[in-house]
Amino acid sequence: MTTPTTAEVHHWGKKPAVVEIDGFRGRLISADHADYDIGRAVWNGAIDRRPRLIARCLGTADVVAAVRFARDHDLEIAIRGGGHSVAGTAVCDDGIVVDLSAMRAVRVDRANRTAWVQGGALWGDVDHETQAHGLATTGGIVSHTGVAGLTLGGGIGWLMRKHGLTVDNLLAVEIVTANGERLRASEDEHPDLFWALRGGGGNFGVVTWFEFRLHSIGPTVLAGPILWDASDAGEVLRFYRDFVREAPDELGTIVKFTTAPPLPVIPEDLHWRPVVMVGTCYAGPIEEGERVLRPLRASRPPLLDLVGPKPYMELQSALDSTVLHGWNYYWKATHLPELRDELIHVIAEHAFSFSSPRSYTAMFHLKGAVSRVATGRTAFANRHASHAIIHHAAWRPGEDFGDRDTAWTRGFFAALGRFREGVYVNFLGGDEAPDRVREAYGDSVYDRLVDVKTKYDPDNVFHHNQNIRPISAG
Ligand SMILES: Cc1cc2nc3c(=O)[nH]c(=O)nc-3n(C[C@H](O)[C@H](O)[C@H](O)COP(=O)(O)OP(=O)(O)OC[C@H]3O[C@@H](n4cnc5c(N)ncnc54)[C@H](O)[C@@H]3O)c2cc1C
């Protein structure tokens, strides 16, 4: 027998009411609850939404109960995984948040090199369990990012050029659909849904478990950033372009145009200095990585070279304190082709015009295994772009950089206009034109996503996301 959980929900209709969700064993958090403000806060401090109810689930049965309750009471639904979406879609005004933040279990099957990961886990949870076996899968580059939202949008990270996107390593999911049904989706079960979940975001239901393929990684890898002065950006990028064109798949690189963060590994005299920083991770033998990286490291004298053997776990959390929860964020992003000179000129001209020392631009090098999967094989499209670039305005509460740096991201993005080649859906903000979601997929993938959405969520119950509108919703 299940014990209903109860919660006072004020302003529910005309008078306060007691809410019970049959079969729900987690916590129900309403506006009068001491944890309400913590519960509705997401990573982006600029998001301030007030749901009627946060349903903090303990397992799949709770998710089923919460979705059915929301449908029965005609409530809006937002799904919270790790709470990291810059658009803040993990929380809605006046509806119910199906909150998976208490569902963070990870179970590794060492023999089969797979891991089952619960829908509210963070990448730090996954790396912690998998690295205990010297295994990993492609994950995000910040350990407090959620597995669910990242995976469902595609998943880019240090390992993608060798091992593919996160979705290329996804083997199966358990999902609760819009009618509260629990399904398993894989290549063999509901293959249309499984295709859509590999890039189509949170449009199709609440994923409660993910099964991933794992690979041997580390636990020690050759990794770390090389820092040059901002004034060297053009020269560094020209060398970098030629260098990464020939680089093996094992080498993952991300270029950041930033100020040097005040981390203990960075000498104090460099703190907050504008720098172009090439982050590296070699997913192969250390000695081989040393040889591969030698030309880049010797290309011109750096301010600082922190490349060296380090635990993969350390790399995966190295940037955590540079993007803290509760700061305000605004993003613009696009995919880019290979860096020809005129593109490098535009990047170098705009990259350092931010005001907040916490704002930056990051550019992920794609290609490798990412582009060897045929377009349309998964719902993650734009597989042939060379780089995913993201302009990242960041300022602390009370600071007045917001307007200036939001304008900076927009100006930078506009200046890249003629070079744009699609966009990564997980880098879209909350104020993008609807055609940017189509841009993230291209026409044929988008149209196929509409068909799957129409089949599994014809009423667009799950629309707090980068929305694919079903045909029935007009
Ligand atoms: C600091 C930072 C670093 C990042 N680094 C990377 C990176 O290296 N690589 C990369 O690919 N992306 C990266 N991202 C982007 C990231 O992929 C997205 O922000 C993603 O939405 C985060 O997932 P989440 O579960 O934390 O998000 P949430 O905010 O919880 O959810 C966002 C949306 O995802 C959907 N969703 C979440 N959980 C579920 C679920 N269980 N079932 C169904 N739908 C769900 C919902 O539609 C929800 O609105 C980064 C983001 C941040 C803020």
The ligand as a MOL file (V3000), in Angstrom:
LIG
                    3D

  0  0  0     0  0            999 V3000
M  V30 BEGIN CTAB
M  V30 COUNTS 53 58 0 0 0
M  V30 BEGIN ATOM
M  V30 1 C 28.3440 25.2170 -16.9340 0
M  V30 2 C 27.8000 24.4250 -18.0790 0
M  V30 3 C 28.6290 23.6120 -18.8070 0
M  V30 4 C 28.1360 22.8980 -19.8850 0
M  V30 5 N 28.9850 22.0940 -20.5900 0
M  V30 6 C 28.4920 21.3350 -21.5780 0
M  V30 7 C 29.3290 20.4020 -22.2440 0
M  V30 8 O 30.5120 20.2700 -21.9560 0
M  V30 9 N 28.7830 19.6570 -23.2230 0
M  V30 10 C 27.4650 19.7550 -23.5740 0
M  V30 11 O 27.0410 19.0270 -24.4530 0
M  V30 12 N 26.6610 20.6350 -22.9610 0
M  V30 13 C 27.1330 21.4130 -21.9830 0
M  V30 14 N 26.3170 22.2920 -21.3370 0
M  V30 15 C 24.9370 22.4560 -21.8100 0
M  V30 16 C 24.0630 21.3870 -21.2220 0
M  V30 17 O 24.0760 20.2800 -22.0960 0
M  V30 18 C 22.6190 21.8750 -21.0560 0
M  V30 19 O 22.6110 23.0020 -20.2200 0
M  V30 20 C 21.7240 20.7820 -20.5010 0
M  V30 21 O 20.3970 21.2170 -20.5740 0
M  V30 22 C 22.0430 20.4530 -19.0750 0
M  V30 23 O 21.2740 19.3660 -18.6420 0
M  V30 24 P 20.5540 19.3870 -17.2160 0
M  V30 25 O 19.9100 18.0780 -17.0020 0
M  V30 26 O 21.5010 19.8800 -16.1960 0
M  V30 27 O 19.4830 20.5110 -17.5270 0
M  V30 28 P 18.0620 20.8840 -16.8990 0
M  V30 29 O 18.0660 22.3710 -16.7930 0
M  V30 30 O 17.7030 20.0990 -15.7050 0
M  V30 31 O 17.1030 20.4590 -18.0580 0
M  V30 32 C 17.0780 21.1190 -19.2830 0
M  V30 33 C 16.0150 20.4800 -20.1310 0
M  V30 34 O 16.4230 19.1420 -20.4370 0
M  V30 35 C 15.2870 18.2980 -20.3930 0
M  V30 36 N 15.4800 17.2940 -19.3380 0
M  V30 37 C 16.2440 17.3740 -18.2380 0
M  V30 38 N 16.1920 16.2270 -17.5510 0
M  V30 39 C 15.3790 15.4040 -18.2510 0
M  V30 40 C 14.9270 14.0670 -18.0830 0
M  V30 41 N 15.3210 13.3290 -17.0450 0
M  V30 42 N 14.0810 13.5540 -18.9960 0
M  V30 43 C 13.6780 14.2830 -20.0600 0
M  V30 44 N 14.0690 15.5400 -20.2720 0
M  V30 45 C 14.9210 16.0910 -19.3830 0
M  V30 46 C 14.0790 19.1540 -20.1220 0
M  V30 47 O 13.5180 19.5540 -21.3590 0
M  V30 48 C 14.6690 20.3430 -19.4310 0
M  V30 49 O 13.9120 21.5210 -19.6170 0
M  V30 50 C 26.7710 23.0000 -20.2380 0
M  V30 51 C 25.9300 23.8000 -19.4850 0
M  V30 52 C 26.4360 24.5090 -18.4250 0
M  V30 53 C 25.5250 25.3930 -17.6610 0
M  V30 END ATOM
M  V30 BEGIN BOND
M  V30 1 1 1 2
M  V30 2 1 2 3
M  V30 3 2 2 52
M  V30 4 2 3 4
M  V30 5 1 4 5
M  V30 6 1 4 50
M  V30 7 2 5 6
M  V30 8 1 6 7
M  V30 9 1 6 13
M  V30 10 2 7 8
M  V30 11 1 7 9
M  V30 12 1 9 10
M  V30 13 2 10 11
M  V30 14 1 10 12
M  V30 15 2 12 13
M  V30 16 1 13 14
M  V30 17 1 14 15
M  V30 18 1 14 50
M  V30 19 1 15 16
M  V30 20 1 16 17
M  V30 21 1 16 18
M  V30 22 1 18 19
M  V30 23 1 18 20
M  V30 24 1 20 21
M  V30 25 1 20 22
M  V30 26 1 22 23
M  V30 27 1 23 24
M  V30 28 2 24 25
M  V30 29 1 24 26
M  V30 30 1 24 27
M  V30 31 1 27 28
M  V30 32 2 28 29
M  V30 33 1 28 30
M  V30 34 1 28 31
M  V30 35 1 31 32
M  V30 36 1 32 33
M  V30 37 1 33 34
M  V30 38 1 33 48
M  V30 39 1 34 35
M  V30 40 1 35 36
M  V30 41 1 35 46
M  V30 42 1 36 37
M  V30 43 1 36 45
M  V30 44 2 37 38
M  V30 45 1 38 39
M  V30 46 1 39 40
M  V30 47 2 39 45
M  V30 48 1 40 41
M  V30 49 2 40 42
M  V30 50 1 42 43
M  V30 51 2 43 44
M  V30 52 1 44 45
M  V30 53 1 46 47
M  V30 54 1 46 48
M  V30 55 1 48 49
M  V30 56 2 50 51
M  V30 57 1 51 52
M  V30 58 1 52 53
M  V30 END BOND
M  V30 END CTAB
M  END
